[in-house]
């Protein structure tokens, strides 16, 4: 599973950012992430939209390889869809307006997720976990840490169809922010936050 961006042109990336920033398309991806599969009729009923609207957005998501049709379940005008595995690295908001809009939406969602993590925290043995750490790292060490962090997610996580009994969808966020230059005398605090939370959003993986 790759980040899905390396082979894209700038126009294709802009289109991807617009799709990920579209509220209804995000809700469709959310539903597929939670339930595994759906058709336009099911999505229309669950999301309170017309089947024509959900069908249109499903086709657009398929064009960008975020979802795919399930041939064995589709027939005639009834087409069933499932989400494709996709790891998305947050784009630089300075690259274009679509990326900036997507970044703002993600910040709003992640802020609400941060509050939920604290509200639902029930101790070190619970489903909701919150950790805050501070340390000293070189940039090379930080990048090595990020690679190992991703490797851990791939080692312990499962695709939906391969998840063992008792597994739940879990949203995780990781932030690493260096202190400003010249702050060597201050104590590092809160430079990294890891927030696993027991809910699945359905977004292409790593968002």
C-alpha positions as YAML, in Angstrom:
chain: A
units: angstrom
residues:
- id: 1
  name: UNK
  ca: [0.00, 0.00, 0.00]
- id: 2
  name: UNK
  ca: [1.50, 3.32, -1.11]
- id: 3
  name: UNK
  ca: [0.65, 6.95, -0.43]
- id: 4
  name: UNK
  ca: [-1.02, 7.08, -3.85]
- id: 5
  name: UNK
  ca: [0.46, 10.47, -4.71]
- id: 6
  name: UNK
  ca: [3.79, 9.75, -6.36]
- id: 7
  name: UNK
  ca: [2.30, 8.90, -9.78]
- id: 8
  name: UNK
  ca: [-0.19, 11.79, -9.84]
- id: 9
  name: UNK
  ca: [0.09, 14.97, -11.84]
- id: 10
  name: UNK
  ca: [-0.57, 18.29, -10.08]
- id: 11
  name: UNK
  ca: [-4.05, 18.40, -11.67]
- id: 12
  name: UNK
  ca: [-4.85, 14.90, -10.42]
- id: 13
  name: UNK
  ca: [-3.67, 15.81, -6.92]
- id: 14
  name: UNK
  ca: [-5.85, 18.92, -6.93]
- id: 15
  name: UNK
  ca: [-8.83, 16.79, -7.96]
- id: 16
  name: UNK
  ca: [-8.03, 14.34, -5.15]
- id: 17
  name: UNK
  ca: [-7.85, 17.12, -2.56]
- id: 18
  name: UNK
  ca: [-11.20, 18.45, -3.77]
- id: 19
  name: UNK
  ca: [-12.77, 15.01, -3.42]
- id: 20
  name: UNK
  ca: [-11.38, 14.47, 0.06]
- id: 21
  name: UNK
  ca: [-12.60, 17.96, 0.99]
- id: 22
  name: UNK
  ca: [-16.13, 17.37, -0.32]
- id: 23
  name: UNK
  ca: [-18.42, 16.76, 2.71]
- id: 24
  name: UNK
  ca: [-20.66, 14.19, 0.99]
- id: 25
  name: UNK
  ca: [-17.75, 12.25, -0.52]
- id: 26
  name: UNK
  ca: [-16.10, 12.13, 2.89]
- id: 27
  name: UNK
  ca: [-19.37, 10.76, 4.35]
- id: 28
  name: UNK
  ca: [-19.51, 8.14, 1.60]
- id: 29
  name: UNK
  ca: [-15.92, 7.09, 2.33]
- id: 30
  name: UNK
  ca: [-16.77, 7.07, 6.03]
- id: 31
  name: UNK
  ca: [-19.73, 4.76, 5.46]
- id: 32
  name: UNK
  ca: [-17.73, 2.39, 3.25]
- id: 33
  name: UNK
  ca: [-14.96, 2.35, 5.84]
- id: 34
  name: UNK
  ca: [-17.42, 1.39, 8.57]
- id: 35
  name: UNK
  ca: [-19.61, -1.06, 6.67]
- id: 36
  name: UNK
  ca: [-17.33, -2.40, 3.94]
- id: 37
  name: UNK
  ca: [-19.67, -2.02, 0.98]
- id: 38
  name: UNK
  ca: [-22.75, -0.20, -0.26]
- id: 39
  name: UNK
  ca: [-24.64, 0.83, -3.37]
- id: 40
  name: UNK
  ca: [-26.10, 4.22, -4.25]
- id: 41
  name: UNK
  ca: [-29.53, 3.30, -2.87]
- id: 42
  name: UNK
  ca: [-28.15, 2.26, 0.52]
- id: 43
  name: UNK
  ca: [-26.01, 5.38, 0.73]
- id: 44
  name: UNK
  ca: [-28.95, 7.61, -0.27]
- id: 45
  name: UNK
  ca: [-31.05, 6.14, 2.54]
- id: 46
  name: UNK
  ca: [-28.32, 6.28, 5.18]
- id: 47
  name: UNK
  ca: [-26.97, 9.73, 4.24]
- id: 48
  name: UNK
  ca: [-30.26, 11.44, 3.46]
- id: 49
  name: UNK
  ca: [-29.46, 12.12, -0.21]
- id: 50
  name: UNK
  ca: [-30.99, 11.12, -3.53]
- id: 51
  name: UNK
  ca: [-29.68, 7.96, -5.19]
- id: 52
  name: UNK
  ca: [-28.80, 10.03, -8.26]
- id: 53
  name: UNK
  ca: [-26.55, 12.24, -6.11]
- id: 54
  name: UNK
  ca: [-24.82, 9.35, -4.36]
- id: 55
  name: UNK
  ca: [-24.38, 7.52, -7.68]
- id: 56
  name: UNK
  ca: [-22.66, 10.57, -9.20]
- id: 57
  name: UNK
  ca: [-20.24, 10.92, -6.28]
- id: 58
  name: UNK
  ca: [-19.52, 7.19, -6.27]
- id: 59
  name: UNK
  ca: [-18.46, 7.40, -9.91]
- id: 60
  name: UNK
  ca: [-16.17, 10.35, -9.14]
- id: 61
  name: UNK
  ca: [-14.57, 8.51, -6.23]
- id: 62
  name: UNK
  ca: [-14.03, 5.49, -8.49]
- id: 63
  name: UNK
  ca: [-12.35, 7.65, -11.13]
- id: 64
  name: UNK
  ca: [-9.80, 8.69, -8.51]
- id: 65
  name: UNK
  ca: [-9.23, 5.09, -7.40]
- id: 66
  name: UNK
  ca: [-10.54, 5.73, -3.90]
- id: 67
  name: UNK
  ca: [-13.25, 3.06, -4.31]
- id: 68
  name: UNK
  ca: [-13.90, 0.17, -6.69]
- id: 69
  name: UNK
  ca: [-16.94, -1.69, -7.95]
- id: 70
  name: UNK
  ca: [-17.66, -5.18, -6.56]
- id: 71
  name: UNK
  ca: [-18.29, -7.16, -9.78]
- id: 72
  name: UNK
  ca: [-19.76, -10.24, -8.10]
- id: 73
  name: UNK
  ca: [-22.48, -8.15, -6.42]
- id: 74
  name: UNK
  ca: [-23.21, -5.73, -9.25]
- id: 75
  name: UNK
  ca: [-25.77, -6.38, -11.93]
- id: 76
  name: UNK
  ca: [-27.74, -4.20, -14.33]
- id: 77
  name: UNK
  ca: [-28.09, -0.71, -12.86]
- id: 78
  name: UNK
  ca: [-27.32, -1.90, -9.33]
- id: 79
  name: UNK
  ca: [-23.63, -1.33, -8.64]
- id: 80
  name: UNK
  ca: [-21.99, -2.13, -5.30]
- id: 81
  name: UNK
  ca: [-18.80, -0.42, -4.14]
- id: 82
  name: UNK
  ca: [-16.01, -0.86, -1.61]
- id: 83
  name: UNK
  ca: [-13.20, 1.43, -0.50]
- id: 84
  name: UNK
  ca: [-9.69, 0.80, -1.79]
- id: 85
  name: UNK
  ca: [-6.66, 0.79, 0.55]
- id: 86
  name: UNK
  ca: [-4.98, 4.16, 0.35]
- id: 87
  name: UNK
  ca: [-2.48, 5.94, 2.59]
- id: 88
  name: UNK
  ca: [-2.67, 9.69, 2.22]
- id: 89
  name: UNK
  ca: [0.00, 12.06, 3.52]
- id: 90
  name: UNK
  ca: [-1.42, 15.47, 4.39]
- id: 91
  name: UNK
  ca: [-0.45, 17.88, 1.62]
- id: 92
  name: UNK
  ca: [1.35, 21.17, 2.05]
- id: 93
  name: UNK
  ca: [-1.51, 23.76, 2.24]
- id: 94
  name: UNK
  ca: [0.70, 26.19, 0.34]
- id: 95
  name: UNK
  ca: [0.55, 24.03, -2.81]
- id: 96
  name: UNK
  ca: [-2.96, 25.02, -3.89]
- id: 97
  name: UNK
  ca: [-6.36, 26.18, -2.65]
- id: 98
  name: UNK
  ca: [-7.87, 22.69, -2.70]
- id: 99
  name: UNK
  ca: [-5.13, 21.39, -0.40]
- id: 100
  name: UNK
  ca: [-5.59, 24.37, 1.92]
- id: 101
  name: UNK
  ca: [-9.33, 23.73, 2.17]
- id: 102
  name: UNK
  ca: [-8.71, 20.05, 2.88]
- id: 103
  name: UNK
  ca: [-6.20, 20.99, 5.60]
- id: 104
  name: UNK
  ca: [-8.79, 23.25, 7.30]
- id: 105
  name: UNK
  ca: [-11.38, 20.47, 7.26]
- id: 106
  name: UNK
  ca: [-8.89, 18.03, 8.74]
- id: 107
  name: UNK
  ca: [-7.97, 20.45, 11.53]
- id: 108
  name: UNK
  ca: [-11.66, 20.83, 12.46]
- id: 109
  name: UNK
  ca: [-12.16, 17.08, 12.49]
- id: 110
  name: UNK
  ca: [-8.94, 16.38, 14.39]
- id: 111
  name: UNK
  ca: [-9.79, 19.01, 17.02]
- id: 112
  name: UNK
  ca: [-13.10, 17.26, 17.68]
- id: 113
  name: UNK
  ca: [-11.30, 13.91, 17.72]
- id: 114
  name: UNK
  ca: [-8.79, 15.22, 20.29]
- id: 115
  name: UNK
  ca: [-11.66, 16.27, 22.58]
- id: 116
  name: UNK
  ca: [-13.30, 12.87, 22.17]
- id: 117
  name: UNK
  ca: [-10.08, 11.07, 23.04]
- id: 118
  name: UNK
  ca: [-9.93, 12.94, 26.35]
- id: 119
  name: UNK
  ca: [-13.64, 12.56, 27.07]
- id: 120
  name: UNK
  ca: [-13.60, 8.81, 26.40]
- id: 121
  name: UNK
  ca: [-10.29, 8.08, 28.13]
- id: 122
  name: UNK
  ca: [-10.84, 5.44, 30.83]
- id: 123
  name: UNK
  ca: [-7.27, 4.66, 31.81]
- id: 124
  name: UNK
  ca: [-4.32, 2.83, 30.21]
- id: 125
  name: UNK
  ca: [-6.39, -0.31, 29.56]
- id: 126
  name: UNK
  ca: [-9.21, 1.37, 27.66]
- id: 127
  name: UNK
  ca: [-9.96, 1.77, 23.97]
- id: 128
  name: UNK
  ca: [-9.33, 5.52, 23.89]
- id: 129
  name: UNK
  ca: [-5.67, 6.38, 24.49]
- id: 130
  name: UNK
  ca: [-3.95, 9.77, 24.72]
- id: 131
  name: UNK
  ca: [-0.21, 10.34, 25.14]
- id: 132
  name: UNK
  ca: [1.88, 13.50, 25.12]
- id: 133
  name: UNK
  ca: [5.67, 13.39, 25.00]
- id: 134
  name: UNK
  ca: [8.65, 15.71, 24.66]
- id: 135
  name: UNK
  ca: [12.19, 14.76, 23.68]
- id: 136
  name: UNK
  ca: [15.24, 15.86, 21.68]
- id: 137
  name: UNK
  ca: [15.76, 14.53, 18.14]
- id: 138
  name: UNK
  ca: [17.73, 15.39, 15.05]
- id: 139
  name: UNK
  ca: [15.68, 15.71, 11.86]
- id: 140
  name: UNK
  ca: [17.14, 12.42, 10.61]
- id: 141
  name: UNK
  ca: [16.11, 10.69, 13.85]
- id: 142
  name: UNK
  ca: [12.62, 12.16, 13.62]
- id: 143
  name: UNK
  ca: [12.21, 10.89, 10.05]
- id: 144
  name: UNK
  ca: [13.50, 7.45, 11.11]
- id: 145
  name: UNK
  ca: [10.99, 7.47, 13.96]
- id: 146
  name: UNK
  ca: [8.17, 8.30, 11.53]
- id: 147
  name: UNK
  ca: [9.14, 5.39, 9.29]
- id: 148
  name: UNK
  ca: [9.19, 3.00, 12.25]
- id: 149
  name: UNK
  ca: [5.88, 4.40, 13.48]
- id: 150
  name: UNK
  ca: [4.31, 3.62, 10.10]
- id: 151
  name: UNK
  ca: [5.88, 0.16, 10.17]
- id: 152
  name: UNK
  ca: [4.27, -0.48, 13.58]
- id: 153
  name: UNK
  ca: [0.86, 0.50, 12.24]
- id: 154
  name: UNK
  ca: [1.30, -1.92, 9.34]
- id: 155
  name: UNK
  ca: [2.55, -4.64, 11.69]
- id: 156
  name: UNK
  ca: [-0.33, -4.45, 14.18]
- id: 157
  name: UNK
  ca: [-3.18, -3.15, 12.02]
- id: 158
  name: UNK
  ca: [-5.43, -5.20, 9.74]
- id: 159
  name: UNK
  ca: [-7.46, -4.54, 6.62]
- id: 160
  name: UNK
  ca: [-11.16, -4.62, 7.44]
- id: 161
  name: UNK
  ca: [-11.70, -7.98, 5.73]
- id: 162
  name: UNK
  ca: [-8.80, -9.58, 7.65]
- id: 163
  name: UNK
  ca: [-9.48, -8.14, 11.11]
- id: 164
  name: UNK
  ca: [-9.63, -10.79, 13.87]
- id: 165
  name: UNK
  ca: [-12.61, -11.25, 16.15]
- id: 166
  name: UNK
  ca: [-12.87, -8.44, 18.70]
- id: 167
  name: UNK
  ca: [-11.08, -5.89, 16.51]
- id: 168
  name: UNK
  ca: [-12.62, -2.43, 16.19]
- id: 169
  name: UNK
  ca: [-11.89, 0.33, 13.69]
- id: 170
  name: UNK
  ca: [-9.49, 2.79, 15.34]
- id: 171
  name: UNK
  ca: [-8.59, 6.33, 14.24]
- id: 172
  name: UNK
  ca: [-5.02, 7.36, 15.02]
- id: 173
  name: UNK
  ca: [-3.27, 10.71, 14.68]
- id: 174
  name: UNK
  ca: [0.38, 11.60, 15.17]
- id: 175
  name: UNK
  ca: [1.83, 15.12, 15.44]
- id: 176
  name: UNK
  ca: [5.47, 16.08, 15.84]
- id: 177
  name: UNK
  ca: [6.29, 19.78, 16.20]
- id: 178
  name: UNK
  ca: [9.76, 21.18, 16.98]
- id: 179
  name: UNK
  ca: [10.22, 23.97, 19.46]
- id: 180
  name: UNK
  ca: [11.17, 27.30, 17.84]
- id: 181
  name: UNK
  ca: [14.88, 27.91, 17.24]
- id: 182
  name: UNK
  ca: [16.59, 29.43, 20.25]
- id: 183
  name: UNK
  ca: [14.47, 27.55, 22.79]
- id: 184
  name: UNK
  ca: [17.22, 25.13, 23.85]
- id: 185
  name: UNK
  ca: [16.96, 26.27, 27.47]
- id: 186
  name: UNK
  ca: [13.25, 25.47, 27.70]
- id: 187
  name: UNK
  ca: [11.93, 22.06, 28.66]
- id: 188
  name: UNK
  ca: [10.50, 20.16, 25.67]
- id: 189
  name: UNK
  ca: [6.82, 19.53, 26.30]
- id: 190
  name: UNK
  ca: [4.04, 18.23, 24.08]
- id: 191
  name: UNK
  ca: [6.20, 17.98, 20.99]
- id: 192
  name: UNK
  ca: [4.45, 14.80, 19.94]
- id: 193
  name: UNK
  ca: [0.91, 13.59, 20.46]
- id: 194
  name: UNK
  ca: [-0.43, 10.14, 19.63]
- id: 195
  name: UNK
  ca: [-4.20, 9.72, 19.75]
- id: 196
  name: UNK
  ca: [-5.79, 6.35, 18.99]
- id: 197
  name: UNK
  ca: [-9.58, 6.60, 19.24]
- id: 198
  name: UNK
  ca: [-12.17, 3.86, 18.84]
- id: 199
  name: UNK
  ca: [-13.98, 5.04, 15.70]
- id: 200
  name: UNK
  ca: [-13.46, 4.70, 11.96]
- id: 201
  name: UNK
  ca: [-13.85, 7.63, 9.62]
- id: 202
  name: UNK
  ca: [-13.46, 5.75, 6.38]
- id: 203
  name: UNK
  ca: [-10.90, 8.13, 4.76]
- id: 204
  name: UNK
  ca: [-8.07, 6.72, 2.65]
- id: 205
  name: UNK
  ca: [-5.55, 5.45, 5.10]
- id: 206
  name: UNK
  ca: [-3.20, 7.92, 7.19]
- id: 207
  name: UNK
  ca: [-5.16, 11.01, 6.60]
...
